[in-house]
Amino acid sequence: IFPPLQDLHITHLRTLYLSGLETTYRNLAGLLFLKVPNLTRLSLTHIQLMKEGHWGDIIEGLRHLHHLDACCLIALLYPNFQEYQSLVGAPPFGFLDAHCRYVVSGGRHPDLKEEEPDNTSLIYLERLNETLNMLRKTMGTSVR
């Protein structure tokens, strides 16, 4: 669907709507955090991560690396169509309302268990940053 990340130049994009997409965690992370740094509105619906990666990392990255005014997250999937929603207690194929509020307004990461301290979510951000650093080296870019 997209050209190779190193060939993609959409830094002025403010609104992004992706639906019905199967992609790798690396490609999605590269797109969202290296190629569209000025997003203010994002909608991800029926997106399936292929292979490795964790949706919690993407959510944490959206919170810390973007300043979104609006966010819509629906039916986020892992390989074999395992639903992220079912892992975090949201309705099947439902709207991830708590996650959207977190991305836009902050607070406590919705994936954290009650007994986990708030800063545990920084582990998600560390994993994402490792991936982004590998992508920067691969693409030969110094973005962010």
C-alpha angles and dihedrals in degrees: 000000000000128000115246109297093246089059096047116099115177103132094142095056112122102175126043127181118183123178136168094012130151110198143144123264089242094054094046092047091048092050097046099040107027106029106036104038095155100058117143099168127039135177123184115179129169094356117162121201110216119210119344131006140080130246089218088067091053091048092050091047091051089053096049106027100042135045100218122185093189134023134178121186119178132163102354110185142195126209114303088028094281105166121237086206093063090052093054099039100256123136115276112275086355137145112275094223097165091049092050091049089050093050093049103033108019127223124130120348105253093223094063118104117236093253094051118096117244094248091061087088088069086077086068090053092048091054091048092049091052089055093046092050090053090049092049090054092047093048095039092231134136096203110147 
